């Protein structure tokens, strides 16, 4: 059942090597730590002997094999990048490289244009009060007027309620609103449209350039802070007494 241990040191070494050759590396490393070191040293010595004994033809074959392996990894990496681009752009998996790259260039141009528009929009509040109202295109398209208004001023607690009251008095409906605050300043960007219930006389009185809206927003921005109004009211009361 058990192999007979040959006599002599060489016989024991051969049998030991034969028995341990079938064991996993971690098993040998656990019970025979010195053997793992010996195996690594033997492997390094064998590789060095092969490098010394290798002929120019062998070295050329090794270099060619390494080149093919590097080329294979490079192609796999490129294929992985192309597949990721197809996924991002929601393209057909069978889209060829030329069409895919053309879509990538088009998408990059679109993103660049959007970034420029965002930069020009100046989403953050400025240090000075400003009011901008873009002209309405209603006179050209024949539809109800639509305005894009932007104003920047000091932030205060009653600003938003007063803005809502102002827009209601002008019979304007808010289609989109963006508000940004920073350091006690606020910027409001509004897309406004005339309500459908607005009478024809009111629409005729409203200038296409949006001067009526600009004047209303200016009055809102120039309105003093509630604390200042309370202070002025107290001063008036003191003067009257």
Phi and psi in degrees as a GROMACS rama.xvg file:
@    title "Ramachandran Plot"
@    xaxis  label "Phi"
@    yaxis  label "Psi"
@TYPE xy
-104.075  142.415  UNK-2
-65.9298  143.061  UNK-3
-79.9755  134.156  UNK-4
-75.9714  115.413  UNK-5
-63.229  152.542  UNK-6
-75.6272  150.576  UNK-7
93.8985  159.114  UNK-8
-69.4254  -38.7558  UNK-9
-66.2596  -39.0383  UNK-10
-63.9915  -41.0555  UNK-11
-65.6471  -38.7995  UNK-12
-65.6045  -42.3569  UNK-13
-64.0787  -43.4329  UNK-14
-66.3347  -39.1751  UNK-15
-63.7353  -42.3198  UNK-16
-65.2383  -38.8879  UNK-17
-66.6151  -40.9855  UNK-18
-69.1466  -37.2663  UNK-19
-85.8633  -11.4957  UNK-20
-66.6083  -29.1839  UNK-21
-87.644  -2.91324  UNK-22
-86.1181  147.246  UNK-23
-65.4608  160.481  UNK-24
-64.5741  -42.2186  UNK-25
-65.4013  -28.732  UNK-26
-67.7359  -44.5033  UNK-27
-67.6615  -36.0342  UNK-28
-68.2664  -28.8278  UNK-29
-76.028  -41.8179  UNK-30
-97.7243  -24.1615  UNK-31
-132.569  72.0578  UNK-32
-60.7605  -30.4586  UNK-33
-71.0032  -27.4938  UNK-34
-70.0557  -35.6871  UNK-35
-62.0454  -41.9307  UNK-36
-64.4678  -40.5818  UNK-37
-64.8729  -40.1496  UNK-38
-64.6349  -41.3676  UNK-39
-62.6944  -41.457  UNK-40
-64.9889  -40.6952  UNK-41
-64.9233  -38.5603  UNK-42
-64.3286  -44.6133  UNK-43
-63.3859  -40.5349  UNK-44
-65.6085  -38.077  UNK-45
-65.6905  -41.5401  UNK-46
-65.0611  -39.9854  UNK-47
-66.1399  -37.8034  UNK-48
-65.8324  -39.2536  UNK-49
-64.2631  -39.2072  UNK-50
-65.9308  -36.435  UNK-51
-74.0147  -43.6286  UNK-52
-79.5993  -11.2814  UNK-53
-66.9019  139.451  UNK-54
-83.5981  164.968  UNK-55
-55.1704  -35.0334  UNK-56
-64.4346  -41.9878  UNK-57
-64.3662  -42.2793  UNK-58
-64.2708  -35.9226  UNK-59
-65.9831  -39.251  UNK-60
-65.2265  -40.823  UNK-61
-64.1521  -43.0983  UNK-62
-63.3401  -40.4509  UNK-63
-64.5392  -40.7826  UNK-64
-65.1308  -41.0498  UNK-65
-64.5044  -38.0712  UNK-66
-64.9599  -43.0934  UNK-67
-63.7639  -38.0571  UNK-68
-66.9584  -41.4206  UNK-69
-65.3446  -39.1402  UNK-70
-65.5785  -38.9377  UNK-71
-63.4329  -43.2826  UNK-72
-65.669  -36.4437  UNK-73
-64.7693  -43.1403  UNK-74
-65.3842  -39.1915  UNK-75
-64.0116  -38.0943  UNK-76
-66.1437  -42.8918  UNK-77
-64.0215  -43.4296  UNK-78
-61.2605  -38.6738  UNK-79
-63.9909  -41.5509  UNK-80
-65.408  -41.4735  UNK-81
-65.2414  -40.7724  UNK-82
-62.9844  -37.9899  UNK-83
-66.7332  -39.548  UNK-84
-63.6228  -41.1624  UNK-85
-60.2439  -38.2253  UNK-86
-69.1908  -42.4865  UNK-87
-64.9941  -41.9323  UNK-88
-87.6817  1.84562  UNK-89
55.4271  46.9715  UNK-90
-94.0459  164.416  UNK-91
-66.2503  135.316  UNK-92
-56.6192  -21.8773  UNK-93
-92.2148  7.00474  UNK-94
-63.0098  131.693  UNK-95
-72.8018  166.46  UNK-96
-63.6507  -41.5293  UNK-97
-62.6433  -46.6203  UNK-98
-64.7791  -38.3321  UNK-99
-64.5761  -44.5646  UNK-100
-65.2069  -35.495  UNK-101
-63.4586  -40.4692  UNK-102
-67.7251  -35.305  UNK-103
-64.0899  -44.1893  UNK-104
-62.3766  -42.4934  UNK-105
-63.5321  -41.311  UNK-106
-66.5083  -39.4597  UNK-107
-63.8816  -40.0973  UNK-108
-62.7393  -41.2791  UNK-109
-63.5399  -43.6857  UNK-110
-65.3546  -37.2702  UNK-111
-64.4093  -42.1469  UNK-112
-64.1587  -40.8542  UNK-113
-63.8446  -40.2899  UNK-114
-63.0653  -40.188  UNK-115
-65.2029  -39.46  UNK-116
-65.1574  -39.4691  UNK-117
-65.9189  -39.3107  UNK-118
-64.7555  -41.9102  UNK-119
-68.0222  -29.2798  UNK-120
-67.2138  -25.0165  UNK-121
53.1642  70.4796  UNK-122
-64.6978  -26.7437  UNK-123
-84.4532  150.187  UNK-124
-64.0127  146.577  UNK-125
-92.4746  169.132  UNK-126
-80.622  -14.7281  UNK-127
-116.693  153.973  UNK-128
-71.0412  137.45  UNK-129
-151.836  149.977  UNK-130
-136.31  128.067  UNK-131
-131.694  127.296  UNK-132
-128.786  117.306  UNK-133
-79.6391  140.119  UNK-134
-59.6994  151.636  UNK-135
-83.7977  147.696  UNK-136
-100.75  18.2965  UNK-137
-65.7675  -35.5026  UNK-138
-65.9683  -22.8451  UNK-139
-90.5234  -46.6847  UNK-140
-85.6366  -18.3804  UNK-141
79.1574  5.19801  UNK-142
-95.1733  178.066  UNK-143
-67.4336  146.446  UNK-144
-62.7047  140.738  UNK-145
-129.106  129.862  UNK-146
-121.549  148.629  UNK-147
-115.57  112.198  UNK-148
-116.682  141.966  UNK-149
-140.757  130.457  UNK-150
-142.94  148.496  UNK-151
-128.843  134.569  UNK-152
-160.496  -177.617  UNK-153
-67.9359  138.376  UNK-154
-77.7381  136.955  UNK-155
-147.749  160.263  UNK-156
-67.0599  -31.7144  UNK-157
-96.6614  9.44665  UNK-158
-66.0284  -48.6669  UNK-159
-65.1153  -46.497  UNK-160
-59.9197  -39.6634  UNK-161
-67.9587  -34.8883  UNK-162
-64.4283  -42.1975  UNK-163
-62.5206  -43.5526  UNK-164
-63.3699  -39.2116  UNK-165
-63.5117  -45.149  UNK-166
-66.3748  -35.919  UNK-167
-65.9058  -40.8623  UNK-168
-64.8263  -29.1616  UNK-169
-88.4971  -0.187026  UNK-170
56.7911  47.9636  UNK-171
-111.446  138.375  UNK-172
-105.918  132.608  UNK-173
-82.6482  118.345  UNK-174
-91.2836  -30.5741  UNK-175
-158.213  142.418  UNK-176
-141.761  134.937  UNK-177
-129.815  130.233  UNK-178
-127.266  130.806  UNK-179
-132.228  132.889  UNK-180
-121.915  145.146  UNK-181
-161.915  122.122  UNK-182
58.6142  39.9821  UNK-183
79.7421  5.01266  UNK-184
-111.507  154.931  UNK-185
-138.388  141.851  UNK-186
-122.181  130.242  UNK-187
-116.855  127.212  UNK-188
-118.557  119.694  UNK-189
-125.445  140.459  UNK-190
-109.017  115.284  UNK-191
-121.077  148.897  UNK-192
-137.379  147.241  UNK-193
-66.3851  138.666  UNK-194
-68.5207  152.56  UNK-195
-66.4498  -25.2925  UNK-196
-79.7606  -3.99865  UNK-197
-63.9547  136.338  UNK-198
-75.0269  163.087  UNK-199
-66.1843  -34.2742  UNK-200
-64.9088  -40.4483  UNK-201
-65.4505  -39.2506  UNK-202
-66.908  -34.1304  UNK-203
-70.4044  -34.2632  UNK-204
-71.8882  -27.8634  UNK-205
-77.9391  122.459  UNK-206
-70.0234  142.506  UNK-207
-59.8196  -28.4148  UNK-208
-74.6442  -9.07323  UNK-209
79.4385  28.4183  UNK-210
-64.4799  -35.8234  UNK-211
-62.5476  -38.4683  UNK-212
-71.2026  -39.183  UNK-213
-63.4991  -42.0758  UNK-214
-65.2159  -39.4043  UNK-215
-66.8396  -41.2316  UNK-216
-68.4363  -34.9719  UNK-217
-64.1443  -41.7539  UNK-218
-63.7805  -35.5488  UNK-219
-68.4151  -42.5213  UNK-220
-68.8162  -39.3192  UNK-221
-76.2365  -10.1193  UNK-222
-64.9167  133.179  UNK-223
-67.2304  161.788  UNK-224
-66.557  147.541  UNK-225
-52.8803  -37.0671  UNK-226
-64.7284  -39.6525  UNK-227
-67.8442  -36.6048  UNK-228
-65.9354  -39.0968  UNK-229
-64.7121  -38.9928  UNK-230
-64.7015  -42.9408  UNK-231
-64.7691  -38.0912  UNK-232
-63.9348  -39.5493  UNK-233
-66.2184  -38.5522  UNK-234
-65.0827  -40.0074  UNK-235
-64.7603  -41.1595  UNK-236
-63.9325  -38.825  UNK-237
-66.6433  -38.8492  UNK-238
-67.1922  -36.4517  UNK-239
-71.2176  -29.8289  UNK-240
